[in-house]
Structure formats: structure tokens, C-alpha cells
Amino acid sequence: MKTKNQLFSLDVLVGNWESVNLNPTVMIYKNGNVYLLSIIHINETTKQANPATYEIQEDESGYFTYCNLKRTIIDYDFKADTLNISSLGNYLRN
């Protein structure tokens, strides 16, 4: 049986996403054949953006990345057009 993650192409996730929980903004983009997830942290003091970029990987259970050595699941809801990142919550397309 296929999981929900295996039913979509990462192409649908390319773009900027804003957190519904006030977590950092994320950007998903393609570099060659690799999809990358950048989490954009804003330093409150300097107002400088500090991106942290991770390669999106896939296995039999779906899409994921390793953020700070922790496996983070990436899921997408077509009907609501929402991105879910397990460690950060839900995101809406910007």
C-alpha cells in the first residue's frame, strides 16, 4: 500500500511557505535533481536572515529530511494546499 507521501511529486512543494504557528518561514526549491528545504531564521537583534538548508530524501515511508540530526517528516495535503513539517507544524503557501 502506498503512503500519502508517495502520491505526490516534490514539484508541487516548490516555493515559499509561511507557518501557521509562527515558526520560521521555509522555502523548497530544486537544485539539479535534488530538492532542498531551507528554514529561514530571522535574528531578532540584527534582523538578518540565516537560512539552514537540508536535502529532502525519500524512502518507502515517504519524504523526510534530517534537521539537527533528527528525522523530520514532510507531508502535503492537496485539498488544503498545506505543507506539514513534523518538527515545525503546518505551513501555507506564500
C-alpha positions in Angstrom: 0.0 0.0 0.0 1.3 3.5 -0.9 1.6 6.1 1.8 0.1 9.6 1.3 3.6 10.9 0.8 4.3 8.7 -2.2 1.2 10.1 -4.0 2.7 13.5 -4.9 5.8 14.9 -6.7 8.0 17.3 -4.8 7.5 19.8 -7.7 4.1 20.8 -6.0 6.1 21.9 -2.9 8.5 24.3 -4.7 8.0 27.8 -3.3 7.8 29.8 -0.1 5.7 28.6 2.8 4.6 30.5 5.9 4.0 28.8 9.2 0.5 28.9 10.8 2.2 28.5 14.2 4.7 31.5 13.8 7.6 29.1 13.2 10.3 30.2 10.7 9.4 30.6 7.0 10.5 27.7 4.8 11.5 27.6 1.1 11.5 24.5 -1.0 13.5 24.5 -4.3 15.1 22.3 -6.8 18.9 22.3 -7.5 19.6 19.9 -10.4 17.9 16.7 -9.4 17.9 17.4 -5.7 15.1 19.1 -3.7 16.2 21.3 -0.8 14.3 22.7 2.2 15.6 25.9 3.6 14.4 27.1 7.0 14.9 30.8 7.3 15.6 32.0 10.8 15.5 35.8 11.4 17.8 37.1 14.1 15.6 39.4 16.2 18.5 41.7 17.2 20.2 42.1 13.8 17.1 41.4 11.6 19.4 39.2 9.4 18.1 36.1 7.7 20.0 32.9 8.5 18.9 30.0 6.3 19.6 26.4 7.2 19.3 24.1 4.2 18.6 20.4 4.1 18.3 17.9 1.3 14.8 16.3 1.0 15.1 12.5 0.9 12.7 9.7 0.2 12.2 6.1 1.4 9.4 3.6 1.5 7.6 5.7 4.2 7.7 9.0 2.2 9.6 12.2 2.2 11.9 13.4 5.0 15.0 15.4 5.9 17.4 15.4 8.8 17.2 18.7 10.8 19.8 18.8 13.6 20.3 15.0 13.3 16.5 14.4 13.8 14.4 12.8 11.1 11.7 15.3 10.1 8.8 14.0 8.0 7.5 16.2 5.2 3.9 15.8 4.1 1.4 17.7 1.8 -2.4 18.0 1.8 -3.6 18.6 -1.7 -7.1 19.7 -0.8 -6.0 22.3 1.7 -2.7 23.1 -0.1 -0.8 22.9 3.2 2.6 21.6 3.9 3.3 19.7 7.2 6.8 19.5 8.6 6.7 17.2 11.6 9.0 19.3 13.8 7.5 22.7 12.8 3.8 22.1 12.1 1.6 23.3 9.2 2.5 25.8 6.5 0.5 27.8 4.0 1.8 28.7 0.6 3.1 32.3 0.5 
